[in-house]
Amino acid sequence: MHLLKIQIHGDHFPTSHIYPFDIPSIQGTQELRLRQRVVFFVGENGSGKSTLLDAIARKCGIHLWEKPRRHLAHNNPLETRLKDYVSAQWSNGGVPGSVFRAETFRDLSDFLDDVALCDPGRLQYHGGQILNTLSHGEGILSYLSARCRIKGLYLLDEPEAALSPASQIRFLNVLRQLEAESSAQFIIATHSPILLAYPGAQIFGFEPAGIREIEYEETAHYRLYRQFMLNPSAFIGA
């Protein structure tokens, strides 16, 4: 374990009316104690999972691969300030890390492939292959299975977005192998009940009343998928 505890000092937020400080789940002072090397953040869209993941990355000095935002709607001077109200406790000092986002992976893979063409030795860090010769999902699995062998903290934002159900199961096996063979720690924001089923994982649910540790069967995603599979017609209007 590298990162042991995350504290959100919500009682000191500068406002409760502007993003990200207006998200109910992260308001109030809260403490997340990390006991497992694989941790999941789960909740509805807009519940604050990705927002807190972003703040943790910034607080820990981890580079975020981002596209420039030019639209006036993104002109929010507080957008990246949550990190100022988050603290992190390490077991033995900080470690390197990276942030993975499915939405920006194609741009990242373009960059990595260009670097690898000039320096083929770099291929070892993303699976030994030019990523753009693979499908989007295959490229993600190739990248993660190699990159995350390096000791560090890995923050993954909805990695299932480009993965089929079968590929999500392959990803679980990649996680299991990395947990056994490397010094990697993972915090993963997800909507996938397949990923959430990872044995021994710690799950934090993002709810309007706050963030709390929950069991797999308590997650709304598991309950909804189970009900849907048992009776799909009940969810589809006539």
Order of alpha helices (4+ residues) and beta strands (2+ residues): beta-beta-beta-alpha-beta-beta-alpha-alpha-beta-alpha-beta-alpha-beta-beta-alpha
